Amino acid sequence: MGSKTTAVAAIESRIGERRRVVIPKPAFDALRLQAGDFVEITVERGRLAIRPKRRRTSDVEISKSDAAKILRGEAQLKAGLSKPWRTVRDALGD
């Protein structure tokens, strides 16, 4: 990310019914997160690590709306729900 973040003392947070974890405000603020931002979650040596994930296309930051569309498209591709362009183009008409 390039910028330094303020150290935050360990804060306890509970995992909810749907596996959701609330990021405590001091940590949220220290990372300069905003609602709708993406995070990258990894497991490192038995620890859960959460890092801000800035989505970019060609070094230009994309909107949250466009990022959501990309994620939806990636999920459709992964599920095998893609169609060849000529099929889509023909369905759209001229």
C-alpha positions in Angstrom: 0.0 0.0 0.0 2.9 2.3 0.5 1.8 4.4 3.5 2.5 3.6 7.1 -0.4 2.6 9.4 -0.7 3.3 13.1 -0.1 0.4 15.3 -3.3 -0.8 17.1 -3.3 -2.9 20.3 -4.9 -6.3 20.0 -8.7 -5.9 20.3 -11.1 -8.9 20.7 -13.9 -9.3 18.2 -16.5 -12.1 18.0 -17.3 -14.2 14.9 -21.0 -13.9 14.1 -23.4 -16.6 13.0 -22.6 -16.1 9.3 -18.8 -16.2 9.9 -18.8 -12.4 9.9 -16.1 -10.5 11.9 -16.5 -6.9 12.9 -13.3 -4.9 12.4 -12.9 -2.8 15.5 -13.0 1.0 14.8 -9.4 1.7 15.9 -8.1 -0.9 13.3 -10.7 0.2 10.7 -9.5 3.8 11.1 -5.8 3.0 11.2 -6.1 1.2 7.8 -8.3 4.1 6.4 -11.0 1.6 5.4 -14.4 2.6 4.2 -17.7 0.7 4.0 -17.6 -1.3 0.7 -13.8 -1.5 0.5 -12.3 -4.9 -0.3 -9.9 -6.7 2.0 -7.5 -9.6 1.3 -7.6 -12.4 3.9 -4.8 -14.9 4.3 -3.7 -17.5 6.8 -0.1 -17.1 7.8 1.5 -19.5 10.3 -1.8 -20.1 12.1 -2.8 -16.5 12.1 -5.5 -14.7 10.1 -4.2 -11.7 8.3 -6.5 -9.0 6.8 -5.1 -6.4 4.5 -6.8 -3.6 2.5 -7.1 -4.6 -1.1 -7.3 -1.7 -3.6 -8.8 -3.0 -6.8 -7.1 -1.4 -9.9 -7.3 -1.8 -13.6 -4.3 -0.5 -15.5 -3.2 1.5 -12.4 -6.5 3.4 -12.4 -8.7 2.8 -9.4 -12.1 1.5 -10.3 -15.4 2.3 -8.7 -17.0 -0.1 -6.1 -19.9 -0.6 -8.5 -17.5 -1.7 -11.3 -15.5 -3.9 -8.9 -18.8 -5.6 -7.9 -19.6 -6.2 -11.6 -16.1 -7.7 -12.2 -16.5 -10.0 -9.2 -19.9 -11.1 -10.5 -18.5 -11.8 -13.9 -15.5 -13.7 -12.5 -18.0 -15.9 -10.5 -20.0 -16.6 -13.6 -16.9 -17.6 -15.5 -15.8 -19.9 -12.7 -19.3 -21.4 -12.7 -19.1 -22.1 -16.4 -21.9 -19.6 -17.2 -20.0 -17.7 -19.9 -21.1 -17.5 -23.6 -19.1 -16.7 -26.7 -19.2 -13.0 -27.8 -20.8 -13.9 -31.2 -23.8 -15.5 -29.3 -24.2 -12.5 -27.1 -23.7 -10.0 -30.0 -26.4 -11.9 -32.1 -28.8 -11.8 -29.1 -28.3 -8.1 -28.8 -29.0 -7.4 -32.4 -27.7 -4.4 -34.3 
